Amino acid sequence: MAVPKRKPSTHRQGRRRATHKIKLPKLTKCGNCGADKRPHYACPSCGQ
Ligand SMILES: [Zn+2]
């Protein structure tokens, strides 16, 4: 495996990490009760 010759500068590392946490918490409506729920997760309201 190729290994980077030098570690990324703090600026570069910060720029990269700035894109890590931008995932929005996706919510969908539960098909059973209509409550907001995460897709592929059990509904917190009705457990569907
Ligand atoms: Zn539900």
mmCIF file of the protein (N, C-alpha, C, O) and its ligand, coordinates in Angstrom:
data_MODEL
# 
_entry.id   MODEL 
# 
loop_
_entity.id 
_entity.type 
_entity.pdbx_number_of_molecules 
1 polymer     1 
2 non-polymer 1 
# 
_entity_poly.entity_id                      1 
_entity_poly.type                           'polypeptide(L)' 
_entity_poly.nstd_linkage                   no 
_entity_poly.nstd_monomer                   no 
_entity_poly.pdbx_seq_one_letter_code       MAVPKRKPSTHRQGRRRATHKIKLPKLTKCGNCGADKRPHYACPSCGQ 
_entity_poly.pdbx_seq_one_letter_code_can   MAVPKRKPSTHRQGRRRATHKIKLPKLTKCGNCGADKRPHYACPSCGQ 
_entity_poly.pdbx_strand_id                 A 
# 
loop_
_entity_poly_seq.entity_id 
_entity_poly_seq.num 
_entity_poly_seq.mon_id 
_entity_poly_seq.hetero 
1 1  MET n 
1 2  ALA n 
1 3  VAL n 
1 4  PRO n 
1 5  LYS n 
1 6  ARG n 
1 7  LYS n 
1 8  PRO n 
1 9  SER n 
1 10 THR n 
1 11 HIS n 
1 12 ARG n 
1 13 GLN n 
1 14 GLY n 
1 15 ARG n 
1 16 ARG n 
1 17 ARG n 
1 18 ALA n 
1 19 THR n 
1 20 HIS n 
1 21 LYS n 
1 22 ILE n 
1 23 LYS n 
1 24 LEU n 
1 25 PRO n 
1 26 LYS n 
1 27 LEU n 
1 28 THR n 
1 29 LYS n 
1 30 CYS n 
1 31 GLY n 
1 32 ASN n 
1 33 CYS n 
1 34 GLY n 
1 35 ALA n 
1 36 ASP n 
1 37 LYS n 
1 38 ARG n 
1 39 PRO n 
1 40 HIS n 
1 41 TYR n 
1 42 ALA n 
1 43 CYS n 
1 44 PRO n 
1 45 SER n 
1 46 CYS n 
1 47 GLY n 
1 48 GLN n 
# 
loop_
_struct_asym.id 
_struct_asym.entity_id 
A 1 
B 2 
# 
loop_
_chem_comp.id 
_chem_comp.type 
_chem_comp.mon_nstd_flag 
ALA 'L-peptide linking' y 
ARG 'L-peptide linking' y 
ASN 'L-peptide linking' y 
ASP 'L-peptide linking' y 
CYS 'L-peptide linking' y 
GLN 'L-peptide linking' y 
GLY 'peptide linking'   y 
HIS 'L-peptide linking' y 
ILE 'L-peptide linking' y 
LEU 'L-peptide linking' y 
LYS 'L-peptide linking' y 
MET 'L-peptide linking' y 
PRO 'L-peptide linking' y 
SER 'L-peptide linking' y 
THR 'L-peptide linking' y 
TYR 'L-peptide linking' y 
VAL 'L-peptide linking' y 
ZN  non-polymer         . 
# 
_pdbx_entity_nonpoly.entity_id   2 
_pdbx_entity_nonpoly.name        ? 
_pdbx_entity_nonpoly.comp_id     ZN 
# 
_pdbx_nonpoly_scheme.asym_id         B 
_pdbx_nonpoly_scheme.entity_id       2 
_pdbx_nonpoly_scheme.mon_id          ZN 
_pdbx_nonpoly_scheme.ndb_seq_num     1 
_pdbx_nonpoly_scheme.pdb_seq_num     101 
_pdbx_nonpoly_scheme.auth_seq_num    101 
_pdbx_nonpoly_scheme.pdb_mon_id      ZN 
_pdbx_nonpoly_scheme.auth_mon_id     ZN 
_pdbx_nonpoly_scheme.pdb_strand_id   A 
_pdbx_nonpoly_scheme.pdb_ins_code    . 
# 
loop_
_atom_site.group_PDB 
_atom_site.id 
_atom_site.type_symbol 
_atom_site.label_atom_id 
_atom_site.label_alt_id 
_atom_site.label_comp_id 
_atom_site.label_asym_id 
_atom_site.label_entity_id 
_atom_site.label_seq_id 
_atom_site.pdbx_PDB_ins_code 
_atom_site.Cartn_x 
_atom_site.Cartn_y 
_atom_site.Cartn_z 
_atom_site.occupancy 
_atom_site.B_iso_or_equiv 
_atom_site.pdbx_formal_charge 
_atom_site.auth_seq_id 
_atom_site.auth_comp_id 
_atom_site.auth_asym_id 
_atom_site.auth_atom_id 
_atom_site.pdbx_PDB_model_num 
ATOM   1   N  N  . MET A 1 1  ? 0.840   -1.205 0.000  1.00 0.00 ? 1   MET A N  1 
ATOM   2   C  CA . MET A 1 1  ? 0.000   0.000  0.000  1.00 0.00 ? 1   MET A CA 1 
ATOM   3   C  C  . MET A 1 1  ? 0.862   1.238  0.000  1.00 0.00 ? 1   MET A C  1 
ATOM   4   O  O  . MET A 1 1  ? 1.871   1.311  0.702  1.00 0.00 ? 1   MET A O  1 
ATOM   5   N  N  . ALA A 1 2  ? 0.460   2.204  -0.787 1.00 0.00 ? 2   ALA A N  1 
ATOM   6   C  CA . ALA A 1 2  ? 1.190   3.466  -0.842 1.00 0.00 ? 2   ALA A CA 1 
ATOM   7   C  C  . ALA A 1 2  ? 0.979   4.238  0.450  1.00 0.00 ? 2   ALA A C  1 
ATOM   8   O  O  . ALA A 1 2  ? -0.124  4.301  0.994  1.00 0.00 ? 2   ALA A O  1 
ATOM   9   N  N  . VAL A 1 3  ? 2.059   4.817  0.916  1.00 0.00 ? 3   VAL A N  1 
ATOM   10  C  CA . VAL A 1 3  ? 2.005   5.586  2.154  1.00 0.00 ? 3   VAL A CA 1 
ATOM   11  C  C  . VAL A 1 3  ? 2.354   7.033  1.828  1.00 0.00 ? 3   VAL A C  1 
ATOM   12  O  O  . VAL A 1 3  ? 3.330   7.278  1.119  1.00 0.00 ? 3   VAL A O  1 
ATOM   13  N  N  . PRO A 1 4  ? 1.590   7.989  2.323  1.00 0.00 ? 4   PRO A N  1 
ATOM   14  C  CA . PRO A 1 4  ? 1.880   9.390  2.022  1.00 0.00 ? 4   PRO A CA 1 
ATOM   15  C  C  . PRO A 1 4  ? 3.241   9.791  2.575  1.00 0.00 ? 4   PRO A C  1 
ATOM   16  O  O  . PRO A 1 4  ? 3.610   9.401  3.682  1.00 0.00 ? 4   PRO A O  1 
ATOM   17  N  N  . LYS A 1 5  ? 3.975   10.563 1.804  1.00 0.00 ? 5   LYS A N  1 
ATOM   18  C  CA . LYS A 1 5  ? 5.345   10.913 2.169  1.00 0.00 ? 5   LYS A CA 1 
ATOM   19  C  C  . LYS A 1 5  ? 5.367   11.868 3.358  1.00 0.00 ? 5   LYS A C  1 
ATOM   20  O  O  . LYS A 1 5  ? 6.241   11.780 4.220  1.00 0.00 ? 5   LYS A O  1 
ATOM   21  N  N  . ARG A 1 6  ? 4.416   12.763 3.394  1.00 0.00 ? 6   ARG A N  1 
ATOM   22  C  CA . ARG A 1 6  ? 4.368   13.710 4.506  1.00 0.00 ? 6   ARG A CA 1 
ATOM   23  C  C  . ARG A 1 6  ? 2.932   13.878 4.956  1.00 0.00 ? 6   ARG A C  1 
ATOM   24  O  O  . ARG A 1 6  ? 1.998   13.652 4.186  1.00 0.00 ? 6   ARG A O  1 
ATOM   25  N  N  . LYS A 1 7  ? 2.761   14.273 6.203  1.00 0.00 ? 7   LYS A N  1 
ATOM   26  C  CA . LYS A 1 7  ? 1.394   14.421 6.665  1.00 0.00 ? 7   LYS A CA 1 
ATOM   27  C  C  . LYS A 1 7  ? 0.790   15.702 6.113  1.00 0.00 ? 7   LYS A C  1 
ATOM   28  O  O  . LYS A 1 7  ? 1.509   16.678 5.901  1.00 0.00 ? 7   LYS A O  1 
ATOM   29  N  N  . PRO A 1 8  ? -0.509  15.718 5.878  1.00 0.00 ? 8   PRO A N  1 
ATOM   30  C  CA . PRO A 1 8  ? -1.146  16.898 5.316  1.00 0.00 ? 8   PRO A CA 1 
ATOM   31  C  C  . PRO A 1 8  ? -0.999  18.077 6.264  1.00 0.00 ? 8   PRO A C  1 
ATOM   32  O  O  . PRO A 1 8  ? -1.021  17.915 7.484  1.00 0.00 ? 8   PRO A O  1 
ATOM   33  N  N  . SER A 1 9  ? -0.848  19.261 5.689  1.00 0.00 ? 9   SER A N  1 
ATOM   34  C  CA . SER A 1 9  ? -0.773  20.463 6.507  1.00 0.00 ? 9   SER A CA 1 
ATOM   35  C  C  . SER A 1 9  ? -2.076  20.640 7.274  1.00 0.00 ? 9   SER A C  1 
ATOM   36  O  O  . SER A 1 9  ? -3.108  20.085 6.897  1.00 0.00 ? 9   SER A O  1 
ATOM   37  N  N  . THR A 1 10 ? -2.020  21.406 8.338  1.00 0.00 ? 10  THR A N  1 
ATOM   38  C  CA . THR A 1 10 ? -3.229  21.592 9.131  1.00 0.00 ? 10  THR A CA 1 
ATOM   39  C  C  . THR A 1 10 ? -4.322  22.239 8.300  1.00 0.00 ? 10  THR A C  1 
ATOM   40  O  O  . THR A 1 10 ? -5.508  21.979 8.501  1.00 0.00 ? 10  THR A O  1 
ATOM   41  N  N  . HIS A 1 11 ? -3.903  23.101 7.347  1.00 0.00 ? 11  HIS A N  1 
ATOM   42  C  CA . HIS A 1 11 ? -4.910  23.737 6.500  1.00 0.00 ? 11  HIS A CA 1 
ATOM   43  C  C  . HIS A 1 11 ? -5.605  22.692 5.640  1.00 0.00 ? 11  HIS A C  1 
ATOM   44  O  O  . HIS A 1 11 ? -6.833  22.642 5.569  1.00 0.00 ? 11  HIS A O  1 
ATOM   45  N  N  . ARG A 1 12 ? -4.804  21.862 4.994  1.00 0.00 ? 12  ARG A N  1 
ATOM   46  C  CA . ARG A 1 12 ? -5.367  20.845 4.119  1.00 0.00 ? 12  ARG A CA 1 
ATOM   47  C  C  . ARG A 1 12 ? -6.231  19.874 4.919  1.00 0.00 ? 12  ARG A C  1 
ATOM   48  O  O  . ARG A 1 12 ? -7.318  19.488 4.488  1.00 0.00 ? 12  ARG A O  1 
ATOM   49  N  N  . GLN A 1 13 ? -5.735  19.492 6.082  1.00 0.00 ? 13  GLN A N  1 
ATOM   50  C  CA . GLN A 1 13 ? -6.483  18.551 6.903  1.00 0.00 ? 13  GLN A CA 1 
ATOM   51  C  C  . GLN A 1 13 ? -7.809  19.158 7.353  1.00 0.00 ? 13  GLN A C  1 
ATOM   52  O  O  . GLN A 1 13 ? -8.842  18.489 7.387  1.00 0.00 ? 13  GLN A O  1 
ATOM   53  N  N  . GLY A 1 14 ? -7.752  20.436 7.694  1.00 0.00 ? 14  GLY A N  1 
ATOM   54  C  CA . GLY A 1 14 ? -8.979  21.103 8.104  1.00 0.00 ? 14  GLY A CA 1 
ATOM   55  C  C  . GLY A 1 14 ? -9.973  21.187 6.968  1.00 0.00 ? 14  GLY A C  1 
ATOM   56  O  O  . GLY A 1 14 ? -11.174 20.996 7.160  1.00 0.00 ? 14  GLY A O  1 
ATOM   57  N  N  . ARG A 1 15 ? -9.456  21.479 5.769  1.00 0.00 ? 15  ARG A N  1 
ATOM   58  C  CA . ARG A 1 15 ? -10.358 21.564 4.623  1.00 0.00 ? 15  ARG A CA 1 
ATOM   59  C  C  . ARG A 1 15 ? -11.004 20.212 4.359  1.00 0.00 ? 15  ARG A C  1 
ATOM   60  O  O  . ARG A 1 15 ? -12.192 20.134 4.045  1.00 0.00 ? 15  ARG A O  1 
ATOM   61  N  N  . ARG A 1 16 ? -10.221 19.154 4.488  1.00 0.00 ? 16  ARG A N  1 
ATOM   62  C  CA . ARG A 1 16 ? -10.780 17.827 4.239  1.00 0.00 ? 16  ARG A CA 1 
ATOM   63  C  C  . ARG A 1 16 ? -11.818 17.493 5.294  1.00 0.00 ? 16  ARG A C  1 
ATOM   64  O  O  . ARG A 1 16 ? -12.906 17.005 4.990  1.00 0.00 ? 16  ARG A O  1 
ATOM   65  N  N  . ARG A 1 17 ? -11.454 17.769 6.554  1.00 0.00 ? 17  ARG A N  1 
ATOM   66  C  CA . ARG A 1 17 ? -12.371 17.387 7.621  1.00 0.00 ? 17  ARG A CA 1 
ATOM   67  C  C  . ARG A 1 17 ? -13.619 18.260 7.635  1.00 0.00 ? 17  ARG A C  1 
ATOM   68  O  O  . ARG A 1 17 ? -14.638 17.887 8.216  1.00 0.00 ? 17  ARG A O  1 
ATOM   69  N  N  . ALA A 1 18 ? -13.535 19.423 6.992  1.00 0.00 ? 18  ALA A N  1 
ATOM   70  C  CA . ALA A 1 18 ? -14.710 20.291 6.958  1.00 0.00 ? 18  ALA A CA 1 
ATOM   71  C  C  . ALA A 1 18 ? -15.837 19.624 6.189  1.00 0.00 ? 18  ALA A C  1 
ATOM   72  O  O  . ALA A 1 18 ? -17.005 19.956 6.389  1.00 0.00 ? 18  ALA A O  1 
ATOM   73  N  N  . THR A 1 19 ? -15.499 18.685 5.312  1.00 0.00 ? 19  THR A N  1 
ATOM   74  C  CA . THR A 1 19 ? -16.537 18.036 4.517  1.00 0.00 ? 19  THR A CA 1 
ATOM   75  C  C  . THR A 1 19 ? -17.070 16.786 5.210  1.00 0.00 ? 19  THR A C  1 
ATOM   76  O  O  . THR A 1 19 ? -18.001 16.153 4.713  1.00 0.00 ? 19  THR A O  1 
ATOM   77  N  N  . HIS A 1 20 ? -16.496 16.430 6.337  1.00 0.00 ? 20  HIS A N  1 
ATOM   78  C  CA . HIS A 1 20 ? -16.884 15.157 6.939  1.00 0.00 ? 20  HIS A CA 1 
ATOM   79  C  C  . HIS A 1 20 ? -18.253 15.200 7.586  1.00 0.00 ? 20  HIS A C  1 
ATOM   80  O  O  . HIS A 1 20 ? -19.054 14.273 7.462  1.00 0.00 ? 20  HIS A O  1 
ATOM   81  N  N  . LYS A 1 21 ? -18.498 16.294 8.277  1.00 0.00 ? 21  LYS A N  1 
ATOM   82  C  CA . LYS A 1 21 ? -19.666 16.277 9.165  1.00 0.00 ? 21  LYS A CA 1 
ATOM   83  C  C  . LYS A 1 21 ? -20.860 17.010 8.579  1.00 0.00 ? 21  LYS A C  1 
ATOM   84  O  O  . LYS A 1 21 ? -21.749 17.425 9.322  1.00 0.00 ? 21  LYS A O  1 
ATOM   85  N  N  . ILE A 1 22 ? -20.900 17.178 7.284  1.00 0.00 ? 22  ILE A N  1 
ATOM   86  C  CA . ILE A 1 22 ? -21.980 17.982 6.695  1.00 0.00 ? 22  ILE A CA 1 
ATOM   87  C  C  . ILE A 1 22 ? -23.185 17.100 6.368  1.00 0.00 ? 22  ILE A C  1 
ATOM   88  O  O  . ILE A 1 22 ? -24.154 17.565 5.768  1.00 0.00 ? 22  ILE A O  1 
ATOM   89  N  N  . LYS A 1 23 ? -23.124 15.845 6.756  1.00 0.00 ? 23  LYS A N  1 
ATOM   90  C  CA . LYS A 1 23 ? -24.270 14.991 6.475  1.00 0.00 ? 23  LYS A CA 1 
ATOM   91  C  C  . LYS A 1 23 ? -25.473 15.450 7.289  1.00 0.00 ? 23  LYS A C  1 
ATOM   92  O  O  . LYS A 1 23 ? -25.429 15.493 8.519  1.00 0.00 ? 23  LYS A O  1 
ATOM   93  N  N  . LEU A 1 24 ? -26.512 15.780 6.604  1.00 0.00 ? 24  LEU A N  1 
ATOM   94  C  CA . LEU A 1 24 ? -27.733 16.178 7.293  1.00 0.00 ? 24  LEU A CA 1 
ATOM   95  C  C  . LEU A 1 24 ? -28.413 14.936 7.839  1.00 0.00 ? 24  LEU A C  1 
ATOM   96  O  O  . LEU A 1 24 ? -28.403 13.883 7.202  1.00 0.00 ? 24  LEU A O  1 
ATOM   97  N  N  . PRO A 1 25 ? -28.989 15.058 8.993  1.00 0.00 ? 25  PRO A N  1 
ATOM   98  C  CA . PRO A 1 25 ? -29.777 13.936 9.492  1.00 0.00 ? 25  PRO A CA 1 
ATOM   99  C  C  . PRO A 1 25 ? -31.025 13.767 8.644  1.00 0.00 ? 25  PRO A C  1 
ATOM   100 O  O  . PRO A 1 25 ? -31.980 14.534 8.762  1.00 0.00 ? 25  PRO A O  1 
ATOM   101 N  N  . LYS A 1 26 ? -31.006 12.758 7.792  1.00 0.00 ? 26  LYS A N  1 
ATOM   102 C  CA . LYS A 1 26 ? -32.128 12.562 6.875  1.00 0.00 ? 26  LYS A CA 1 
ATOM   103 C  C  . LYS A 1 26 ? -33.320 12.008 7.636  1.00 0.00 ? 26  LYS A C  1 
ATOM   104 O  O  . LYS A 1 26 ? -33.207 11.072 8.427  1.00 0.00 ? 26  LYS A O  1 
ATOM   105 N  N  . LEU A 1 27 ? -34.429 12.600 7.377  1.00 0.00 ? 27  LEU A N  1 
ATOM   106 C  CA . LEU A 1 27 ? -35.653 12.134 8.021  1.00 0.00 ? 27  LEU A CA 1 
ATOM   107 C  C  . LEU A 1 27 ? -36.699 11.855 6.950  1.00 0.00 ? 27  LEU A C  1 
ATOM   108 O  O  . LEU A 1 27 ? -36.856 12.622 6.000  1.00 0.00 ? 27  LEU A O  1 
ATOM   109 N  N  . THR A 1 28 ? -37.382 10.789 7.114  1.00 0.00 ? 28  THR A N  1 
ATOM   110 C  CA . THR A 1 28 ? -38.507 10.496 6.246  1.00 0.00 ? 28  THR A CA 1 
ATOM   111 C  C  . THR A 1 28 ? -39.741 10.309 7.112  1.00 0.00 ? 28  THR A C  1 
ATOM   112 O  O  . THR A 1 28 ? -39.655 10.064 8.316  1.00 0.00 ? 28  THR A O  1 
ATOM   113 N  N  . LYS A 1 29 ? -40.882 10.431 6.468  1.00 0.00 ? 29  LYS A N  1 
ATOM   114 C  CA . LYS A 1 29 ? -42.119 10.216 7.206  1.00 0.00 ? 29  LYS A CA 1 
ATOM   115 C  C  . LYS A 1 29 ? -42.349 8.729  7.357  1.00 0.00 ? 29  LYS A C  1 
ATOM   116 O  O  . LYS A 1 29 ? -42.153 7.955  6.420  1.00 0.00 ? 29  LYS A O  1 
ATOM   117 N  N  . CYS A 1 30 ? -42.758 8.350  8.519  1.00 0.00 ? 30  CYS A N  1 
ATOM   118 C  CA . CYS A 1 30 ? -43.123 6.963  8.741  1.00 0.00 ? 30  CYS A CA 1 
ATOM   119 C  C  . CYS A 1 30 ? -44.363 6.634  7.916  1.00 0.00 ? 30  CYS A C  1 
ATOM   120 O  O  . CYS A 1 30 ? -45.348 7.372  7.927  1.00 0.00 ? 30  CYS A O  1 
ATOM   121 N  N  . GLY A 1 31 ? -44.294 5.506  7.196  1.00 0.00 ? 31  GLY A N  1 
ATOM   122 C  CA . GLY A 1 31 ? -45.447 5.135  6.388  1.00 0.00 ? 31  GLY A CA 1 
ATOM   123 C  C  . GLY A 1 31 ? -46.624 4.694  7.220  1.00 0.00 ? 31  GLY A C  1 
ATOM   124 O  O  . GLY A 1 31 ? -47.748 4.626  6.724  1.00 0.00 ? 31  GLY A O  1 
ATOM   125 N  N  . ASN A 1 32 ? -46.382 4.394  8.471  1.00 0.00 ? 32  ASN A N  1 
ATOM   126 C  CA . ASN A 1 32 ? -47.443 3.871  9.328  1.00 0.00 ? 32  ASN A CA 1 
ATOM   127 C  C  . ASN A 1 32 ? -48.151 4.983  10.098 1.00 0.00 ? 32  ASN A C  1 
ATOM   128 O  O  . ASN A 1 32 ? -49.379 5.078  10.082 1.00 0.00 ? 32  ASN A O  1 
ATOM   129 N  N  . CYS A 1 33 ? -47.344 5.844  10.789 1.00 0.00 ? 33  CYS A N  1 
ATOM   130 C  CA . CYS A 1 33 ? -47.964 6.848  11.648 1.00 0.00 ? 33  CYS A CA 1 
ATOM   131 C  C  . CYS A 1 33 ? -47.660 8.266  11.189 1.00 0.00 ? 33  CYS A C  1 
ATOM   132 O  O  . CYS A 1 33 ? -48.233 9.214  11.726 1.00 0.00 ? 33  CYS A O  1 
ATOM   133 N  N  . GLY A 1 34 ? -46.764 8.441  10.198 1.00 0.00 ? 34  GLY A N  1 
ATOM   134 C  CA . GLY A 1 34 ? -46.497 9.773  9.683  1.00 0.00 ? 34  GLY A CA 1 
ATOM   135 C  C  . GLY A 1 34 ? -45.478 10.555 10.483 1.00 0.00 ? 34  GLY A C  1 
ATOM   136 O  O  . GLY A 1 34 ? -45.230 11.719 10.169 1.00 0.00 ? 34  GLY A O  1 
ATOM   137 N  N  . ALA A 1 35 ? -44.877 9.968  11.502 1.00 0.00 ? 35  ALA A N  1 
ATOM   138 C  CA . ALA A 1 35 ? -43.877 10.672 12.295 1.00 0.00 ? 35  ALA A CA 1 
ATOM   139 C  C  . ALA A 1 35 ? -42.555 10.719 11.544 1.00 0.00 ? 35  ALA A C  1 
ATOM   140 O  O  . ALA A 1 35 ? -42.306 9.869  10.689 1.00 0.00 ? 35  ALA A O  1 
ATOM   141 N  N  . ASP A 1 36 ? -41.695 11.704 11.848 1.00 0.00 ? 36  ASP A N  1 
ATOM   142 C  CA . ASP A 1 36 ? -40.371 11.773 11.248 1.00 0.00 ? 36  ASP A CA 1 
ATOM   143 C  C  . ASP A 1 36 ? -39.536 10.608 11.758 1.00 0.00 ? 36  ASP A C  1 
ATOM   144 O  O  . ASP A 1 36 ? -39.499 10.329 12.957 1.00 0.00 ? 36  ASP A O  1 
ATOM   145 N  N  . LYS A 1 37 ? -38.872 9.938  10.834 1.00 0.00 ? 37  LYS A N  1 
ATOM   146 C  CA . LYS A 1 37 ? -38.015 8.824  11.221 1.00 0.00 ? 37  LYS A CA 1 
ATOM   147 C  C  . LYS A 1 37 ? -36.850 8.734  10.275 1.00 0.00 ? 37  LYS A C  1 
ATOM   148 O  O  . LYS A 1 37 ? -36.915 9.238  9.154  1.00 0.00 ? 37  LYS A O  1 
ATOM   149 N  N  . ARG A 1 38 ? -35.776 8.093  10.715 1.00 0.00 ? 38  ARG A N  1 
ATOM   150 C  CA . ARG A 1 38 ? -34.639 7.867  9.838  1.00 0.00 ? 38  ARG A CA 1 
ATOM   151 C  C  . ARG A 1 38 ? -34.953 6.674  8.946  1.00 0.00 ? 38  ARG A C  1 
ATOM   152 O  O  . ARG A 1 38 ? -35.507 5.674  9.403  1.00 0.00 ? 38  ARG A O  1 
ATOM   153 N  N  . PRO A 1 39 ? -34.589 6.787  7.651  1.00 0.00 ? 39  PRO A N  1 
ATOM   154 C  CA . PRO A 1 39 ? -34.870 5.672  6.757  1.00 0.00 ? 39  PRO A CA 1 
ATOM   155 C  C  . PRO A 1 39 ? -34.110 4.421  7.183  1.00 0.00 ? 39  PRO A C  1 
ATOM   156 O  O  . PRO A 1 39 ? -32.970 4.521  7.638  1.00 0.00 ? 39  PRO A O  1 
ATOM   157 N  N  . HIS A 1 40 ? -34.698 3.289  7.049  1.00 0.00 ? 40  HIS A N  1 
ATOM   158 C  CA . HIS A 1 40 ? -34.147 1.984  7.396  1.00 0.00 ? 40  HIS A CA 1 
ATOM   159 C  C  . HIS A 1 40 ? -33.949 1.833  8.896  1.00 0.00 ? 40  HIS A C  1 
ATOM   160 O  O  . HIS A 1 40 ? -33.212 0.959  9.350  1.00 0.00 ? 40  HIS A O  1 
ATOM   161 N  N  . TYR A 1 41 ? -34.608 2.685  9.653  1.00 0.00 ? 41  TYR A N  1 
ATOM   162 C  CA . TYR A 1 41 ? -34.584 2.534  11.109 1.00 0.00 ? 41  TYR A CA 1 
ATOM   163 C  C  . TYR A 1 41 ? -36.022 2.346  11.578 1.00 0.00 ? 41  TYR A C  1 
ATOM   164 O  O  . TYR A 1 41 ? -36.972 2.756  10.910 1.00 0.00 ? 41  TYR A O  1 
ATOM   165 N  N  . ALA A 1 42 ? -36.156 1.723  12.731 1.00 0.00 ? 42  ALA A N  1 
ATOM   166 C  CA . ALA A 1 42 ? -37.493 1.556  13.273 1.00 0.00 ? 42  ALA A CA 1 
ATOM   167 C  C  . ALA A 1 42 ? -38.047 2.913  13.654 1.00 0.00 ? 42  ALA A C  1 
ATOM   168 O  O  . ALA A 1 42 ? -37.311 3.774  14.136 1.00 0.00 ? 42  ALA A O  1 
ATOM   169 N  N  . CYS A 1 43 ? -39.317 3.107  13.444 1.00 0.00 ? 43  CYS A N  1 
ATOM   170 C  CA . CYS A 1 43 ? -39.963 4.359  13.801 1.00 0.00 ? 43  CYS A CA 1 
ATOM   171 C  C  . CYS A 1 43 ? -39.950 4.529  15.312 1.00 0.00 ? 43  CYS A C  1 
ATOM   172 O  O  . CYS A 1 43 ? -40.364 3.625  16.038 1.00 0.00 ? 43  CYS A O  1 
ATOM   173 N  N  . PRO A 1 44 ? -39.481 5.674  15.795 1.00 0.00 ? 44  PRO A N  1 
ATOM   174 C  CA . PRO A 1 44 ? -39.446 5.871  17.253 1.00 0.00 ? 44  PRO A CA 1 
ATOM   175 C  C  . PRO A 1 44 ? -40.830 5.983  17.857 1.00 0.00 ? 44  PRO A C  1 
ATOM   176 O  O  . PRO A 1 44 ? -41.013 5.827  19.064 1.00 0.00 ? 44  PRO A O  1 
ATOM   177 N  N  . SER A 1 45 ? -41.816 6.260  16.986 1.00 0.00 ? 45  SER A N  1 
ATOM   178 C  CA . SER A 1 45 ? -43.154 6.486  17.505 1.00 0.00 ? 45  SER A CA 1 
ATOM   179 C  C  . SER A 1 45 ? -43.954 5.192  17.577 1.00 0.00 ? 45  SER A C  1 
ATOM   180 O  O  . SER A 1 45 ? -44.558 4.872  18.601 1.00 0.00 ? 45  SER A O  1 
ATOM   181 N  N  . CYS A 1 46 ? -43.946 4.452  16.465 1.00 0.00 ? 46  CYS A N  1 
ATOM   182 C  CA . CYS A 1 46 ? -44.800 3.271  16.440 1.00 0.00 ? 46  CYS A CA 1 
ATOM   183 C  C  . CYS A 1 46 ? -43.991 1.975  16.298 1.00 0.00 ? 46  CYS A C  1 
ATOM   184 O  O  . CYS A 1 46 ? -44.553 0.883  16.373 1.00 0.00 ? 46  CYS A O  1 
ATOM   185 N  N  . GLY A 1 47 ? -42.668 2.097  16.094 1.00 0.00 ? 47  GLY A N  1 
ATOM   186 C  CA . GLY A 1 47 ? -41.841 0.895  16.015 1.00 0.00 ? 47  GLY A CA 1 
ATOM   187 C  C  . GLY A 1 47 ? -41.956 0.160  14.700 1.00 0.00 ? 47  GLY A C  1 
ATOM   188 O  O  . GLY A 1 47 ? -41.481 -0.969 14.579 1.00 0.00 ? 47  GLY A O  1 
ATOM   189 N  N  . GLN A 1 48 ? -42.576 0.773  13.720 1.00 0.00 ? 48  GLN A N  1 
ATOM   190 C  CA . GLN A 1 48 ? -42.769 0.126  12.419 1.00 0.00 ? 48  GLN A CA 1 
ATOM   191 C  C  . GLN A 1 48 ? -41.458 0.064  11.647 1.00 0.00 ? 48  GLN A C  1 
ATOM   192 O  O  . GLN A 1 48 ? -41.424 -0.447 10.528 1.00 0.00 ? 48  GLN A O  1 
HETATM 193 ZN ZN . ZN  B 2 .  ? -44.436 5.226  12.833 1.00 0.00 2 101 ZN  A ZN 1 
# 
